[in-house]
Amino acid sequence: MVILDFFFSGKDGAQIHKSIKAINPLTEVIFHTSNENIADAIDSFRNGAIDYIFKGKRSLRKVASHISNLATY
């Protein structure tokens, strides 16, 4: 599992996501980001992201839930 932000200094999270999927399509990718652009979220899902979580008070709980679910496999 990879947890990505959409914006990096000099990097594009969407492109990093595509590179990860090209290396291993089975890698689960979650975006945890302040980018609230719905089109970016939709594109992320179309490219295989399992979730797109907007940063906020409860967002870390949702990320933790994904990690917990992965640990049960």
MARBA-3410 file (N, C-alpha, C, O; in Angstrom, 1 decimal):
73
0.8,-1.2,0.0,0.0,0.0,0.0,0.9,1.2,0.0,1.9,1.3,0.7 ~ 0.5,2.2,-0.8,1.2,3.5,-0.9,0.2,4.6,-0.6,-0.9,4.6,-1.1 ~ 0.6,5.5,0.3,-0.2,6.7,0.6,0.5,7.9,0.0,1.6,8.2,0.4 ~ -0.2,8.5,-0.9,0.3,9.7,-1.7,-0.4,11.0,-1.4,-1.6,11.0,-1.1 ~ 0.4,12.0,-1.4,-0.3,13.4,-1.5,-0.3,13.7,-3.0,0.4,13.1,-3.8
-1.2,14.6,-3.4,-1.3,14.9,-4.8,-0.3,15.9,-5.2,0.1,15.9,-6.4 ~ 0.2,16.7,-4.3,1.2,17.7,-4.6,2.5,17.4,-3.9,2.5,17.2,-2.7 ~ 3.6,17.5,-4.6,5.0,17.4,-4.0,5.8,18.5,-4.6,5.4,19.1,-5.6 ~ 6.9,18.8,-3.9,7.7,19.9,-4.4,8.4,19.4,-5.7,9.2,18.5,-5.7 ~ 7.9,20.0,-6.8,8.4,19.6,-8.1,7.9,18.3,-8.7,8.4,17.9,-9.7
7.0,17.7,-8.0,6.5,16.4,-8.5,5.0,16.4,-8.6,4.3,17.3,-8.0 ~ 4.5,15.5,-9.4,3.0,15.4,-9.6,2.6,14.0,-9.1,3.0,13.0,-9.6 ~ 1.7,14.1,-8.1,1.2,12.8,-7.4,0.5,11.9,-8.4,0.6,10.7,-8.3 ~ -0.2,12.5,-9.4,-0.9,11.7,-10.3,0.1,10.9,-11.2,-0.1,9.7,-11.5 ~ 1.2,11.5,-11.6,2.2,10.8,-12.4,3.0,9.8,-11.5,3.3,8.7,-12.0
3.2,10.1,-10.3,3.8,9.1,-9.4,2.9,7.9,-9.3,3.4,6.7,-9.3 ~ 1.6,8.1,-9.1,0.6,7.1,-9.0,0.7,6.2,-10.3,0.7,4.9,-10.1 ~ 0.7,6.8,-11.4,0.8,6.0,-12.7,2.1,5.2,-12.7,2.1,4.0,-13.2 ~ 3.2,5.8,-12.3,4.5,5.0,-12.3,4.4,3.8,-11.3,5.0,2.8,-11.7 ~ 3.8,4.0,-10.2,3.7,2.9,-9.2,2.9,1.8,-9.8,3.3,0.6,-9.8
1.8,2.1,-10.5,0.9,1.1,-11.1,1.6,0.4,-12.2,1.3,-0.8,-12.5 ~ 2.5,1.1,-13.0,3.2,0.5,-14.1,4.2,-0.5,-13.6,4.4,-1.5,-14.2 ~ 4.8,-0.2,-12.4,5.7,-1.2,-11.8,5.0,-2.4,-11.2,5.4,-3.5,-11.4 ~ 3.9,-2.1,-10.5,3.2,-3.2,-9.9,1.7,-2.8,-9.8,1.3,-2.1,-8.9 ~ 0.9,-3.3,-10.8,-0.5,-3.0,-10.8,-1.3,-3.4,-9.6,-2.4,-2.8,-9.4
-0.8,-4.3,-8.8,-1.5,-4.8,-7.6,-1.3,-3.9,-6.4,-2.0,-4.1,-5.4 ~ -0.4,-2.9,-6.5,-0.1,-2.0,-5.4,-1.4,-1.1,-5.1,-1.9,-0.5,-6.0 ~ -1.8,-1.1,-3.9,-3.0,-0.3,-3.5,-2.5,1.1,-3.3,-1.5,1.3,-2.5 ~ -3.1,2.1,-3.9,-2.7,3.5,-3.7,-3.9,4.3,-3.1,-5.0,4.2,-3.6 ~ -3.6,5.0,-2.1,-4.5,5.9,-1.5,-4.0,7.3,-1.5,-2.8,7.6,-1.2
-4.8,8.3,-2.0,-4.4,9.7,-1.9,-4.9,10.3,-0.6,-6.1,10.1,-0.3 ~ -4.0,10.9,0.1,-4.4,11.7,1.3,-3.9,13.1,1.1,-2.7,13.4,1.2 ~ -4.8,14.0,0.7,-4.4,15.3,0.1,-5.3,16.4,0.5,-6.5,16.2,0.9 ~ -4.8,17.6,0.3,-5.7,18.8,0.5,-6.2,19.2,-0.8,-7.0,20.2,-0.9 ~ -5.9,18.5,-1.9,-6.4,18.8,-3.3,-7.9,18.4,-3.3,-8.2,17.2,-3.4
-8.8,19.3,-3.4,-10.2,19.0,-3.4,-10.8,19.1,-4.8,-12.0,19.2,-5.0 ~ -10.0,18.9,-5.8,-10.4,19.0,-7.2,-11.1,17.6,-7.5,-10.4,16.6,-7.6 ~ -12.4,17.7,-7.8,-13.1,16.4,-8.0,-12.6,15.7,-9.3,-12.6,14.5,-9.3 ~ -12.3,16.5,-10.3,-11.8,15.8,-11.5,-10.5,15.0,-11.3,-10.3,13.9,-11.8 ~ -9.6,15.6,-10.4,-8.4,14.8,-10.0,-8.7,13.6,-9.3,-8.1,12.5,-9.5
-9.7,13.7,-8.4,-10.1,12.5,-7.6,-10.7,11.4,-8.6,-10.3,10.2,-8.4 ~ -11.5,11.8,-9.5,-12.1,10.8,-10.4,-11.0,10.2,-11.3,-11.0,9.0,-11.5 ~ -10.1,11.0,-11.8,-9.0,10.4,-12.5,-8.1,9.5,-11.7,-7.7,8.4,-12.2 ~ -8.0,9.8,-10.4,-7.2,8.9,-9.6,-7.9,7.5,-9.4,-7.2,6.5,-9.5 ~ -9.2,7.6,-9.3,-9.9,6.3,-9.2,-9.9,5.5,-10.5,-9.7,4.3,-10.5
-10.0,6.3,-11.6,-9.9,5.6,-12.9,-8.6,5.0,-13.2,-8.4,4.0,-13.9 ~ -7.5,5.5,-12.5,-6.2,5.0,-12.7,-5.8,4.0,-11.6,-4.7,3.5,-11.5 ~ -6.8,3.6,-10.8,-6.6,2.5,-9.8,-6.5,2.8,-8.4,-6.2,1.9,-7.6 ~ -6.6,4.1,-8.0,-6.5,4.4,-6.6,-7.7,3.8,-5.8,-8.8,3.7,-6.4 ~ -7.5,3.3,-4.6,-8.6,2.7,-3.9,-9.3,3.7,-3.0,-10.5,3.4,-2.6
-8.7,4.9,-2.8,-9.4,5.9,-2.1,-8.7,7.2,-2.3,-7.6,7.3,-2.7 ~ -9.5,8.3,-2.1,-9.0,9.7,-2.3,-9.6,10.5,-1.1,-10.7,10.8,-1.1 ~ -8.7,10.7,-0.1,-9.2,11.2,1.2,-8.7,12.7,1.3,-7.5,13.0,1.2 ~ -9.7,13.5,1.5,-9.3,14.9,1.7,-8.8,15.1,3.2,-9.4,14.6,4.1 ~ -7.7,15.8,3.3,-7.2,16.0,4.7,-8.1,16.8,5.5,-8.8,17.8,5.1
-8.3,16.4,6.7,-9.2,17.0,7.7,-9.1,16.3,9.0,-8.3,15.4,9.2 ~ -10.0,16.7,9.9,-9.9,16.1,11.3,-10.1,14.6,11.3,-9.4,14.0,12.1 ~ -10.9,14.0,10.5,-11.2,12.6,10.6,-10.4,11.8,9.5,-10.6,10.6,9.4 ~ -9.7,12.5,8.7,-9.0,11.8,7.5,-8.0,10.7,8.0,-7.9,9.7,7.3 ~ -7.3,11.0,9.1,-6.3,10.0,9.5,-7.0,8.7,10.0,-6.4,7.7,9.9
-8.2,8.9,10.5,-8.9,7.7,10.9,-9.2,6.8,9.7,-9.1,5.5,9.8 ~ -9.6,7.4,8.6,-9.9,6.6,7.4,-8.7,6.0,6.9,-8.7,4.8,6.5 ~ -7.5,6.7,6.9,-6.3,6.1,6.4,-5.9,4.9,7.3,-5.5,3.9,6.9 ~ -6.0,5.1,8.7,-5.7,4.0,9.6,-6.6,2.8,9.4,-6.2,1.7,9.5 ~ -7.9,3.1,9.0,-8.8,2.0,8.7,-8.3,1.1,7.5,-8.4,-0.1,7.6
-7.8,1.8,6.5,-7.3,1.1,5.3,-6.1,0.3,5.7,-5.9,-0.9,5.3 ~ -5.2,0.8,6.6,-4.0,0.1,7.0,-4.4,-1.1,7.9,-3.9,-2.2,7.7 ~ -5.4,-0.9,8.7,-5.8,-2.0,9.6,-6.4,-3.1,8.7,-6.2,-4.3,9.0 ~ -7.2,-2.7,7.7,-7.8,-3.8,6.8,-6.7,-4.5,6.1,-6.9,-5.7,5.9 ~ -5.7,-3.8,5.7,-4.6,-4.5,5.0,-3.9,-5.5,5.9,-3.5,-6.6,5.5
-3.8,-5.1,7.2,-3.1,-6.0,8.1,-3.8,-7.3,8.4,-3.2,-8.3,8.8 ~ -5.1,-7.3,8.1,-5.9,-8.5,8.3,-5.8,-9.5,7.2,-6.3,-10.6,7.3 ~ -5.2,-9.1,6.1,-5.0,-10.1,5.0,-4.0,-11.1,5.3,-3.8,-12.0,4.5
END
